[in-house]
Each structure stands twice: as structure tokens, then as C-alpha cells.
Amino acid sequence: MGLSNLRRFDVQAKYAAVLAVVSVVPLFSALFLVWRNYNHQLGQIVYGSGGSFIIMLLGCVVASSLPSFSGFVLGWSSAGQRRNETPTKSWIGFFLGAGVLTTNFVILIAFWMLRLKQG
């Protein structure tokens, strides 16, 4: 399954599903970082002045967004094609990629609106 076969719709479907599933791991890491630093009493995401929290959060979001976007696009490209032997994988890549991308945007917007730098 080399990159030269990426023009085939069944290969695109396989890559779409794999990339979308791979993007879930950094998404859970980003969700954990936001959940861990959320202060319920303040209603804010509290982080220190060192800057490592922001770098880790943005790294997790980027590491999750790139494969999920690729899975989304490949799933969109191959879903519904007659020559695609595995349309289920295309739809998994499409919907899971879209869900992960949406969740990444929600995490970034929540952090931007609820951030509180401590110290």
C-alpha cells in the first residue's frame, strides 16, 4: 500500500480510517490537559507562567488536527465512489475526522475564552 496507489478509492478509505483513529489519541491528551487545569470554583482554565502548558496544549491540538483533517478529506474523497470496496472505512474517516476537528476547535475556543494565567 504505497503512496503511488493513493489514487485508488479503497486505499484512500483505508488511510482515512487509520488517520482518523490515530488523531483521537492526541485529542484525549488535550482534553485531559484542559480538564486537569479547569478550576470549577473560578470557572477558568488556570495555567502557570512557565508557558509549558500552552505549548503542550497547542502541540496536542496540532498533532490531532493534521491527521484528522487528512482523514476527513480522504474519507470525503472516497465515500460514495463506485470503485470503493470499503465505503464503511471512508465514512469512519469522514465522520471521525470531522468530529475530532470540531472538538479541537472547541478546545481552542474554550481555552481562549476561559484562560487565567497564574503567577
Buried (B, 14 or more C-beta within 10 A) or exposed (E): EEEEEEEBBBBBBBBBBBBBBBBBEBBEBBBEBBEEBBEEEEEBBBBEEEEEBBEBBEBBBEBBBBBBBBBBBBBBBBBEBEEBEBBEBBBBBBBBBBBBBEBBEEBBEEBEEBBEEEE
